[in-house]
Amino acid sequence: MTDFAPLNSNVGEIETIIRNWEHAIQTGDMAAIIERHADDIVMYDVPEPLQSKGIEAYRRTWDLFFHFGAPGPGVFVIEDLEISAGEDVAFAFGLLRIGGSEEPVCRLTLGLQKRAGQWVISHEHHSGPHALEPSKTA
């Protein structure tokens, strides 16, 4: 059986990128929000559109987010962050408190790639649980 270290330098670097991104959202710093995202990012979000492709479409999703709430320390908080990283591909997931919620209300998954020696977020997925009526689950 092979032993794997729970953390490696890639995991630490990726956590720093994600925490800096989280802080940029909390402060409303749009340049820093998109800074470590790939130009060809694909994002799935809770509000429409169903899919956003490319950095400009991604930026517009944050315009919508901030339209409904001002930046602040509780506007976007990642909890239970887990990161798995190889040499050039990684993913991370966690739970989100948004808009000042006291408990997580959304899920977050990030896909990262190392391009030209730099980690960038190339896929982002936000989702919210949706309760089904008992009659529709049978």
N, C-alpha and C positions, 0 to 999 in steps of 0.2 A: 504494500500500500504506500502511496506517495503522500508525503506531508506537504501541505500547501500553507504558506504563511497567510494569516488572516488579512494582513495589510502588506502592500508593496508600495514602492514609490509612485507607481501610476495611480493607485487608489488615493493616496494622499494628495497628489496633484489634482486629481479629478474632484475630490471633495472641496479643495480650495476654490476651484472654478465654480462649482455649484453654489457654494456659500457666498462667493462674490456676486454671482448672478442673483441669488436671493436678496442680498443687501441692495443691489442695484434696483430691484423691483420695489423694495421697501422705501427707497429714496426717490423713485421716479426718474432715475438716470437712464434714459433711453439708449444712449450710446453704449453704456456699460451692459445694459440688458441684452443687446444684440451682439456685443463684442466677440464672444466665444462661440457663436453659432455659425454653422456652415452657410455659405451663400445659397446652397440648394436644399436647405432644411425642409423637412416635411413635418407638419404639426397637425395633430388631432386634438381639438379642444372641446370644452363642454358647450359653449354657445356656437351657433353657426358662424362660419361655414363648416361643412363637414370635414374639409381638409384644406390646409393652407400650405402652398408650395412656394418656396423661395423666401429670401430674407425680407423683401418688401411686404409680402403678404403676412409674414410672421410679425413684422413691426406693427402692422395695422391691427393685429389681434390685441396688442398692448394698448393701443389707442382706445379700443373698445373697453378693455379692462379698467383703465383709468377714468373713462367717462362715467363709470358707475361708482367710483370710489377714489379718494385722494390717496397718494402715497403715505405711508406711515409704518411704524414698526410692526403692527399686527396685520397688515394688508396681505402678506404672503409669507407664511412660515412653514418650512419643511420639517416634518417630524419623522422619526423612524427611518432615516436615510440609510439605505443599503447600497453598496457599490461593489461590482465585480469587474475586474479589469484584466485584460490580456496585454499583449505588447502594442496592439494597434486598434483594438475594438474593446468597448466597455459598455456596460449599462448600469443604470442606477434607478432606484425606485423608492418611494416614500409616500407619506400622507401629507396633505396640505390643509392648513388653516388659512382661510382667506377672508378678507373683509372684516377682520376683527373677531372671527368666530373663536369660541373657547375650545372647541373640539374640532378635529379634522373633518372636513366635509367633501374633500376630493382626493383622488389618487393621482400620482405623478410617476411617469416612466420617462427616462431619458436614454437615448442611444448616443454614444460618442464614438468618434473615429479619430485616430491620430493622422493628421494630414500635414505634410511638410514639417514634421517634427512637433506639431502643436495639437493638443486635444481640442476638438470642436464638437459641439452638440449638433448632430445631424438629424436627430429624430426626437420629437417631444410629444408626449401624449398626456393629456389631462382628462380625467373621467370622473363622473359622479355616480354613486349608486342610484339605482332606480328601482323602487319597490314595485313588484308586480301584484296585481290583484290575484287572490288565491284561485279564482276560476280560470285564470289565464296560465297558471303553472301546471295544471293537471294534464 
